[in-house]
Amino acid sequence: MKLGSLRWRLIGVSGSLALIAALAVVAMLERRVSEQSLAEIAETLEEEGDEVVAFLEDPDLAPAVDDFLRIETSHRFKPRLYFYKIRGIDGRTHAQSAGAQSVTLPLPTRWNHSTRGQVVSLETVSNAGVDEPLLVRSERVEVKVRDGERETLIIQIAVSLGSWRTEVRKQFITDALTSAAILAAMFLLIWFVTAMSLRPVAAITRQAAHIGARNLDDRIPIAGAADELDELAKVLNAMLDRLADSMRRTAEFSADVAHQLRPPLTRVRARLDLLLRGEIPASLRGEIEALGEEVVRLSRLCGHLLLLGRLELRGGEAHLLGERIDLKEVAEELVEQCSPMAHERGLALKIGAPVPAHVRGNRVLLVEALLNLIDNAVRWTPSGGTIRVSVDSNGREAVLSVADSGPGIPEAERERIFQPFYRMGETAVTHTSAGSGLGLAIVRAIARTHGGRVELLSSAGRGAEFRVVFPAFPAD
């Protein structure tokens, strides 16, 4: 399957949108989880700050401040590490927890008021003397010390964010793996839905590719879903109707023109024959004879046009294809009849060792096809060359072939030579007048009428071989 096909473009666009949406959702969830977990840590710091304030304001508590802070840090569960400092308004440290001596906690430059009226500051500090950043909560409070006086203190509680970062990273990996699995499932679903949606398009494509000049009556099926694909099928069918009608009219026109021209040409030929029987000057006789030859050629051309028109019409000569024809017998008869003509041009017309091969068809049409192939080979083979007719069969197909030792057919011309009225350039090696340009077109039309095909094997300077392949008719 081509990567540039519509299916893969749709899958690529849909998959890209799904990927972008998944990344956006993961980023949003990750940010929300990080903010929520950080808010929980901040709430824990606030609770710890309240405990310290309550301890300082209660003169009846027995432990000293240092002992209290040691107790607070000792019962905190790992892996989070907490640091406590109680400082004066001038920044001097009154008390601190174990390990806080090596930690630098800056005094806040800006204070905020909480919903409970607390004067607090919450900030993240790096390079505080530990390897991990700290979340520091500072609260400015006025407490009554044991001698009855009130004093403004700054209570700072810091927690290491290393474990928090590890938790966030683990959560991110978990979310990313989950999103990747969901994204893979979505991609498979997109591929399946796209493939199912485009299946009718593939069916339309196959049917349209199958329709050709010989089966223009076939149409693209309509699913009945009343969707865009049904509309496309209807449009294509309407186009095929117009195309079939146009081809029918063209074939009928060619046949009608040929049919109308044959009677006057026959009358002209008859009058020329009468003139030739009378007493006329020798110089005029030559001109009349040349004119008669042109009339004969035009009559033959009309006959070919009439035959081609009938073959190209719907049904063609299918109603006449009821005979069981022996290709071997046809080939032997025509080689015998055409040998004198070939001999006059210095050519050897031979028949290979034919094998019995039977087809269902019309003998007149098969004779016409073989005569056209032999005539084509005679006109294009130089004097001294050889033309070989052969018949073969493998039980499923019967093959009638004509091979010559002429100059061959250029690759660019191999399809065009079957077009009506097309003749190759001034490359003919004989001095005969050029043909009508309908012979090979008639051969192909006859082959198609019989359910067969024409194959051309040729190489420059090594001749050409035309092979007409028919469905074989079982032998008795």
Secondary structure, 3 states (H helix, E strand, C coil): CCCCCHHHHHHHHHHHHHHHHHHHHHHHHHHHHHHHHHHHHHHHHHHHHHHHHHHHHCCCCCCCHHHHHHHHHHHCCCCCCEEEEEEECCCCEEEECCCHHHCCCCCCCCCEECCCCCEEEEEEECCCCCCCCEEEEEEEEEEECCCCCEEEEEEEEEEECHHHHHHHHHHHHHHHHHHHHHHHHHHHHHHHHHHHHHHHHHHHHHHHHHCCHHHCCCCCCCCCCCCHHHHHHHHHHHHHHHHHHHHHHHHHHHHHHHHHHHHHHHHHHHHHHHHHHCCCCHHHHHHHHHHHHHHHHHHHHHHHHHHHHHHHCCCCCHHHCCEEEEHHHHHHHHHHHHHHHHHHCCCEEEECCCCCCEEEECHHHHHHHHHHHHHHHHHHCCCCCEEEEEEEECCCEEEEEEEECCCCCCHHHCCHHHCCCCCCCCCCCCCCCCCCCCHHHHHHHHHHHCCCEEEEEECCCCCEEEEEEEECCCCC
